[in-house]
Amino acid sequence: MEPRWQKVYSSNDQFKVELLKQVLVANQIEAVVLNQKDSSYQFGEVSILVPEADRVTAETLIHQQLNNS
């Protein structure tokens, strides 16, 4: 059975999202980036999705990372 994906973070800053994804991957959490930005006008959001089982851990890691920045 495939994991159910949960959104744990979103922003319009793609660079920040990619950095946070790497923090999750470094902590053995599978993470994917869903880019919903319009390529012509650059509005919309970029989100990080993780398997439902890792949601709480991922949110904790993201919160810690954002508070240390």
N, CA, C and O atoms as a GROMACS GRO file, in nm:
protein
  276
    1MET      N    1   0.084  -0.118   0.000
    1MET     CA    2   0.000   0.000   0.000
    1MET      C    3   0.088   0.124   0.000
    1MET      O    4   0.183   0.134   0.078
    2GLU      N    5   0.057   0.217  -0.086
    2GLU     CA    6   0.135   0.341  -0.095
    2GLU      C    7   0.102   0.432   0.022
    2GLU      O    8  -0.010   0.433   0.072
    3PRO      N    9   0.202   0.512   0.065
    3PRO     CA   10   0.175   0.603   0.178
    3PRO      C   11   0.082   0.716   0.136
    3PRO      O   12   0.080   0.758   0.020
    4ARG      N   13   0.005   0.762   0.232
    4ARG     CA   14  -0.077   0.882   0.209
    4ARG      C   15   0.011   1.002   0.240
    4ARG      O   16   0.079   1.005   0.342
    5TRP      N   17   0.011   1.098   0.152
    5TRP     CA   18   0.098   1.214   0.165
    5TRP      C   19   0.026   1.328   0.237
    5TRP      O   20  -0.093   1.352   0.215
    6GLN      N   21   0.100   1.397   0.324
    6GLN     CA   22   0.046   1.509   0.400
    6GLN      C   23   0.133   1.632   0.375
    6GLN      O   24   0.256   1.624   0.372
    7LYS      N   25   0.068   1.746   0.358
    7LYS     CA   26   0.141   1.871   0.341
    7LYS      C   27   0.187   1.917   0.479
    7LYS      O   28   0.107   1.929   0.571
    8VAL      N   29   0.319   1.943   0.492
    8VAL     CA   30   0.373   1.987   0.620
    8VAL      C   31   0.426   2.130   0.616
    8VAL      O   32   0.451   2.190   0.721
    9TYR      N   33   0.442   2.185   0.495
    9TYR     CA   34   0.492   2.322   0.486
    9TYR      C   35   0.463   2.373   0.346
    9TYR      O   36   0.466   2.297   0.249
   10SER      N   37   0.434   2.502   0.335
   10SER     CA   38   0.421   2.564   0.203
   10SER      C   39   0.466   2.709   0.212
   10SER      O   40   0.455   2.774   0.316
   11SER      N   41   0.515   2.758   0.100
   11SER     CA   42   0.566   2.895   0.093
   11SER      C   43   0.570   2.936  -0.054
   11SER      O   44   0.557   2.852  -0.143
   12ASN      N   45   0.586   3.064  -0.078
   12ASN     CA   46   0.609   3.108  -0.216
   12ASN      C   47   0.759   3.119  -0.244
   12ASN      O   48   0.798   3.156  -0.355
   13ASP      N   49   0.843   3.089  -0.144
   13ASP     CA   50   0.989   3.092  -0.157
   13ASP      C   51   1.041   2.951  -0.185
   13ASP      O   52   1.060   2.872  -0.093
   14GLN      N   53   1.062   2.920  -0.312
   14GLN     CA   54   1.102   2.785  -0.352
   14GLN      C   55   1.237   2.746  -0.291
   14GLN      O   56   1.257   2.630  -0.256
   15PHE      N   57   1.329   2.840  -0.278
   15PHE     CA   58   1.461   2.811  -0.222
   15PHE      C   59   1.448   2.762  -0.078
   15PHE      O   60   1.511   2.664  -0.040
   16LYS      N   61   1.366   2.830   0.002
   16LYS     CA   62   1.345   2.790   0.142
   16LYS      C   63   1.283   2.650   0.150
   16LYS      O   64   1.322   2.569   0.234
   17VAL      N   65   1.187   2.625   0.063
   17VAL     CA   66   1.122   2.494   0.061
   17VAL      C   67   1.224   2.384   0.030
   17VAL      O   68   1.223   2.279   0.093
   18GLU      N   69   1.309   2.408  -0.068
   18GLU     CA   70   1.411   2.308  -0.104
   18GLU      C   71   1.509   2.284   0.011
   18GLU      O   72   1.549   2.170   0.036
   19LEU      N   73   1.547   2.391   0.081
   19LEU     CA   74   1.636   2.374   0.197
   19LEU      C   75   1.570   2.291   0.306
   19LEU      O   76   1.634   2.203   0.365
   20LEU      N   77   1.445   2.319   0.334
   20LEU     CA   78   1.372   2.243   0.436
   20LEU      C   79   1.354   2.097   0.395
   20LEU      O   80   1.360   2.008   0.479
   21LYS      N   81   1.332   2.073   0.268
   21LYS     CA   82   1.321   1.936   0.219
   21LYS      C   83   1.450   1.861   0.247
   21LYS      O   84   1.447   1.745   0.288
   22GLN      N   85   1.563   1.926   0.224
   22GLN     CA   86   1.692   1.861   0.247
   22GLN      C   87   1.714   1.828   0.395
   22GLN      O   88   1.777   1.727   0.427
   23VAL      N   89   1.663   1.913   0.484
   23VAL     CA   90   1.670   1.884   0.628
   23VAL      C   91   1.593   1.756   0.657
   23VAL      O   92   1.640   1.670   0.732
   24LEU      N   93   1.475   1.742   0.599
   24LEU     CA   94   1.395   1.622   0.621
   24LEU      C   95   1.464   1.498   0.566
   24LEU      O   96   1.470   1.394   0.633
   25VAL      N   97   1.516   1.508   0.446
   25VAL     CA   98   1.584   1.394   0.383
   25VAL      C   99   1.706   1.354   0.466
   25VAL      O  100   1.734   1.235   0.482
   26ALA      N  101   1.779   1.452   0.518
   26ALA     CA  102   1.896   1.422   0.602
   26ALA      C  103   1.857   1.350   0.730
   26ALA      O  104   1.940   1.283   0.792
   27ASN      N  105   1.731   1.364   0.770
   27ASN     CA  106   1.680   1.296   0.890
   27ASN      C  107   1.597   1.172   0.854
   27ASN      O  108   1.510   1.130   0.931
   28GLN      N  109   1.623   1.115   0.738
   28GLN     CA  110   1.560   0.992   0.690
   28GLN      C  111   1.407   1.001   0.678
   28GLN      O  112   1.336   0.904   0.703
   29ILE      N  113   1.358   1.119   0.639
   29ILE     CA  114   1.215   1.135   0.612
   29ILE      C  115   1.199   1.158   0.462
   29ILE      O  116   1.254   1.252   0.405
   30GLU      N  117   1.123   1.070   0.399
   30GLU     CA  118   1.097   1.085   0.257
   30GLU      C  119   1.013   1.211   0.237
   30GLU      O  120   0.911   1.230   0.303
   31ALA      N  121   1.055   1.297   0.147
   31ALA     CA  122   0.985   1.423   0.124
   31ALA      C  123   0.986   1.456  -0.025
   31ALA      O  124   1.084   1.430  -0.095
   32VAL      N  125   0.876   1.513  -0.070
   32VAL     CA  126   0.867   1.558  -0.209
   32VAL      C  127   0.819   1.703  -0.210
   32VAL      O  128   0.748   1.748  -0.120
   33VAL      N  129   0.860   1.773  -0.314
   33VAL     CA  130   0.818   1.912  -0.332
   33VAL      C  131   0.712   1.916  -0.440
   33VAL      O  132   0.730   1.861  -0.549
   34LEU      N  133   0.602   1.982  -0.410
   34LEU     CA  134   0.494   2.002  -0.506
   34LEU      C  135   0.493   2.150  -0.541
   34LEU      O  136   0.458   2.235  -0.459
   35ASN      N  137   0.531   2.181  -0.665
   35ASN     CA  138   0.540   2.319  -0.710
   35ASN      C  139   0.409   2.356  -0.782
   35ASN      O  140   0.379   2.304  -0.889
   36GLN      N  141   0.334   2.445  -0.720
   36GLN     CA  142   0.208   2.490  -0.779
   36GLN      C  143   0.216   2.636  -0.821
   36GLN      O  144   0.115   2.706  -0.830
   37LYS      N  145   0.339   2.682  -0.846
   37LYS     CA  146   0.359   2.819  -0.893
   37LYS      C  147   0.332   2.828  -1.042
   37LYS      O  148   0.365   2.737  -1.118
   38ASP      N  149   0.271   2.936  -1.082
   38ASP     CA  150   0.252   2.962  -1.223
   38ASP      C  151   0.387   3.005  -1.281
   38ASP      O  152   0.449   3.098  -1.230
   39SER      N  153   0.432   2.940  -1.385
   39SER     CA  154   0.564   2.968  -1.440
   39SER      C  155   0.574   3.104  -1.509
   39SER      O  156   0.683   3.160  -1.518
   40SER      N  157   0.464   3.158  -1.556
   40SER     CA  158   0.467   3.286  -1.624
   40SER      C  159   0.463   3.405  -1.528
   40SER      O  160   0.536   3.502  -1.545
   41TYR      N  161   0.378   3.395  -1.427
   41TYR     CA  162   0.356   3.510  -1.340
   41TYR      C  163   0.415   3.495  -1.200
   41TYR      O  164   0.412   3.589  -1.121
   42GLN      N  165   0.468   3.376  -1.169
   42GLN     CA  166   0.535   3.350  -1.041
   42GLN      C  167   0.447   3.374  -0.919
   42GLN      O  168   0.495   3.429  -0.819
   43PHE      N  169   0.322   3.335  -0.925
   43PHE     CA  170   0.239   3.338  -0.806
   43PHE      C  171   0.197   3.194  -0.776
   43PHE      O  172   0.198   3.109  -0.864
   44GLY      N  173   0.160   3.168  -0.654
   44GLY     CA  174   0.124   3.034  -0.611
   44GLY      C  175   0.219   2.988  -0.503
   44GLY      O  176   0.301   3.066  -0.454
   45GLU      N  177   0.209   2.862  -0.466
   45GLU     CA  178   0.288   2.810  -0.356
   45GLU      C  179   0.366   2.686  -0.397
   45GLU      O  180   0.333   2.616  -0.492
   46VAL      N  181   0.471   2.662  -0.320
   46VAL     CA  182   0.550   2.541  -0.330
   46VAL      C  183   0.534   2.471  -0.195
   46VAL      O  184   0.553   2.533  -0.090
   47SER      N  185   0.501   2.342  -0.196
   47SER     CA  186   0.472   2.270  -0.073
   47SER      C  187   0.566   2.150  -0.056
   47SER      O  188   0.620   2.097  -0.152
   48ILE      N  189   0.582   2.110   0.071
   48ILE     CA  190   0.654   1.987   0.103
   48ILE      C  191   0.551   1.886   0.151
   48ILE      O  192   0.468   1.915   0.237
   49LEU      N  193   0.558   1.767   0.093
   49LEU     CA  194   0.470   1.657   0.132
   49LEU      C  195   0.554   1.544   0.188
   49LEU      O  196   0.662   1.514   0.138
   50VAL      N  197   0.504   1.481   0.294
   50VAL     CA  198   0.571   1.366   0.355
   50VAL      C  199   0.467   1.256   0.378
   50VAL      O  200   0.347   1.285   0.380
   51PRO      N  201   0.511   1.131   0.394
   51PRO     CA  202   0.415   1.026   0.428
   51PRO      C  203   0.346   1.058   0.561
   51PRO      O  204   0.406   1.115   0.652
   52GLU      N  205   0.220   1.020   0.570
   52GLU     CA  206   0.139   1.051   0.687
   52GLU      C  207   0.205   1.006   0.817
   52GLU      O  208   0.193   1.075   0.919
   53ALA      N  209   0.275   0.894   0.816
   53ALA     CA  210   0.338   0.841   0.937
   53ALA      C  211   0.452   0.931   0.987
   53ALA      O  212   0.487   0.926   1.105
   54ASP      N  213   0.509   1.013   0.899
   54ASP     CA  214   0.622   1.100   0.936
   54ASP      C  215   0.581   1.245   0.958
   54ASP      O  216   0.667   1.330   0.982
   55ARG      N  217   0.452   1.274   0.951
   55ARG     CA  218   0.406   1.413   0.955
   55ARG      C  219   0.449   1.487   1.082
   55ARG      O  220   0.502   1.598   1.072
   56VAL      N  221   0.428   1.429   1.198
   56VAL     CA  222   0.459   1.499   1.324
   56VAL      C  223   0.609   1.525   1.336
   56VAL      O  224   0.650   1.635   1.374
   57THR      N  225   0.690   1.426   1.304
   57THR     CA  226   0.836   1.443   1.310
   57THR      C  227   0.881   1.550   1.212
   57THR      O  228   0.965   1.634   1.245
   58ALA      N  229   0.826   1.547   1.091
   58ALA     CA  230   0.864   1.645   0.990
   58ALA      C  231   0.826   1.786   1.033
   58ALA      O  232   0.904   1.880   1.017
   59GLU      N  233   0.706   1.803   1.087
   59GLU     CA  234   0.663   1.936   1.133
   59GLU      C  235   0.753   1.986   1.246
   59GLU      O  236   0.785   2.105   1.252
   60THR      N  237   0.794   1.897   1.335
   60THR     CA  238   0.884   1.935   1.444
   60THR      C  239   1.018   1.980   1.390
   60THR      O  240   1.071   2.084   1.432
   61LEU      N  241   1.075   1.905   1.297
   61LEU     CA  242   1.204   1.942   1.237
   61LEU      C  243   1.195   2.076   1.164
   61LEU      O  244   1.285   2.159   1.175
   62ILE      N  245   1.088   2.097   1.089
   62ILE     CA  246   1.070   2.223   1.016
   62ILE      C  247   1.058   2.339   1.114
   62ILE      O  248   1.119   2.444   1.095
   63HIS      N  249   0.979   2.320   1.218
   63HIS     CA  250   0.962   2.425   1.319
   63HIS      C  251   1.096   2.460   1.384
   63HIS      O  252   1.128   2.577   1.401
   64GLN      N  253   1.175   2.360   1.419
   64GLN     CA  254   1.306   2.385   1.478
   64GLN      C  255   1.397   2.458   1.381
   64GLN      O  256   1.466   2.552   1.420
   65GLN      N  257   1.396   2.418   1.256
   65GLN     CA  258   1.481   2.482   1.156
   65GLN      C  259   1.441   2.628   1.134
   65GLN      O  260   1.528   2.715   1.124
   66LEU      N  261   1.313   2.655   1.127
   66LEU     CA  262   1.268   2.793   1.105
   66LEU      C  263   1.297   2.882   1.224
   66LEU      O  264   1.325   3.000   1.206
   67ASN      N  265   1.293   2.828   1.346
   67ASN     CA  266   1.323   2.906   1.465
   67ASN      C  267   1.472   2.931   1.482
   67ASN      O  268   1.512   3.024   1.553
   68ASN      N  269   1.556   2.849   1.418
   68ASN     CA  270   1.701   2.866   1.427
   68ASN      C  271   1.754   2.958   1.318
   68ASN      O  272   1.872   2.994   1.320
   69SER      N  273   1.670   2.997   1.222
   69SER     CA  274   1.716   3.082   1.111
   69SER      C  275   1.718   3.227   1.149
   69SER      O  276   1.754   3.312   1.067
   0.00000   0.00000   0.00000
